[in-house]
Amino acid sequence: MARILFGVFQETGHWNATFAVAKALRARGHEVKYLAMEDRAAPIQREGFETLPLMAEHFPRGFEERFDERARHFGPVRGFIEGFRLMARARAAFD
């Protein structure tokens, strides 16, 4: 039995593309988990897979709501810039 960890782009469409393979691997007795931002874990968990937090110190639960709030507060352009700064800091930590 192998332990398999999927780490894909944090969008539902990207996870959907892996679920058939992940289910086949699980059916063969392998342990399958996914890396996911806490705010994005629900679609994976609905498919019956365990998630491990992805960079929880940079993307804690509620991150997306705060990101959206910045966009509303600063307006679309400034909100995008502020959000980009948050993502750049997280990317630097990931690298």
C-alpha positions as CSV (number, residue, x, y, z in Angstrom):
1,M,0.0,0.0,0.0
2,A,1.3,3.4,-0.9
3,R,0.5,6.8,0.5
4,I,-0.4,9.3,-2.2
5,L,-0.8,13.0,-1.7
6,F,-2.4,15.2,-4.4
7,G,-1.2,18.8,-4.5
8,V,-3.0,20.6,-7.4
9,F,-4.1,24.1,-8.1
10,Q,-6.7,25.2,-5.6
11,E,-9.7,25.2,-7.9
12,T,-12.6,22.7,-8.0
13,G,-12.0,21.9,-11.7
14,H,-8.4,20.9,-11.0
15,W,-9.5,18.6,-8.2
16,N,-12.3,17.1,-10.3
17,A,-9.8,16.0,-12.9
18,T,-8.1,13.8,-10.2
19,F,-11.0,12.2,-8.4
20,A,-11.4,9.2,-10.7
21,V,-7.7,8.3,-10.4
22,A,-7.8,9.0,-6.7
23,K,-10.8,6.7,-6.2
24,A,-9.3,4.0,-8.3
25,L,-6.1,4.2,-6.2
26,R,-8.1,4.1,-3.0
27,A,-10.1,1.1,-4.2
28,R,-6.8,-0.7,-4.7
29,G,-5.9,-0.1,-1.1
30,H,-3.8,3.0,-1.3
31,E,-4.1,5.9,1.1
32,V,-5.0,9.1,-0.8
33,K,-5.0,12.6,0.6
34,Y,-5.1,16.1,-0.8
35,L,-3.3,19.3,0.1
36,A,-5.9,22.1,0.3
37,M,-6.4,25.6,1.7
38,E,-8.8,25.3,4.6
39,D,-11.4,27.5,2.8
40,R,-11.2,25.2,-0.2
41,A,-11.3,21.8,1.4
42,A,-15.0,21.1,1.3
43,P,-15.3,19.8,-2.3
44,I,-12.5,17.3,-1.7
45,Q,-14.0,16.2,1.6
46,R,-17.4,15.7,0.0
47,E,-15.7,13.2,-2.3
48,G,-14.6,11.3,0.8
49,F,-11.0,12.3,0.9
50,E,-9.0,13.6,3.8
51,T,-7.3,17.0,3.3
52,L,-4.1,18.3,4.8
53,P,-3.9,22.1,5.3
54,L,-1.9,23.9,2.6
55,M,0.3,26.6,4.1
56,A,-2.2,27.2,6.9
57,E,0.0,30.0,8.3
58,H,-0.6,32.0,5.1
59,F,-4.1,30.7,4.2
60,P,-5.9,30.2,7.5
61,R,-9.6,29.5,7.6
62,G,-11.4,32.7,6.6
63,F,-8.5,33.9,4.3
64,E,-10.8,34.1,1.3
65,E,-13.4,36.1,3.1
66,R,-10.7,38.6,4.3
67,F,-9.3,38.7,0.7
68,D,-12.8,39.5,-0.6
69,E,-13.3,42.1,2.1
70,R,-10.1,43.9,1.1
71,A,-11.4,44.1,-2.5
72,R,-14.7,45.6,-1.3
73,H,-12.9,48.0,1.0
74,F,-10.2,49.2,-1.4
75,G,-12.1,48.9,-4.6
76,P,-11.4,46.4,-7.4
77,V,-8.0,47.7,-8.5
78,R,-6.5,48.4,-5.1
79,G,-8.1,45.3,-3.7
80,F,-6.4,43.2,-6.4
81,I,-3.1,44.8,-5.6
82,E,-3.5,44.1,-1.9
83,G,-4.5,40.5,-2.6
84,F,-1.6,40.1,-5.0
85,R,0.7,41.2,-2.1
86,L,-0.8,38.6,0.2
87,M,-0.3,35.9,-2.5
88,A,3.3,37.1,-3.2
89,R,4.2,36.7,0.5
90,A,2.7,33.2,0.5
91,R,4.5,32.3,-2.7
92,A,7.8,33.5,-1.3
93,A,7.3,31.3,1.8
94,F,6.4,28.3,-0.4
95,D,9.5,28.8,-2.6
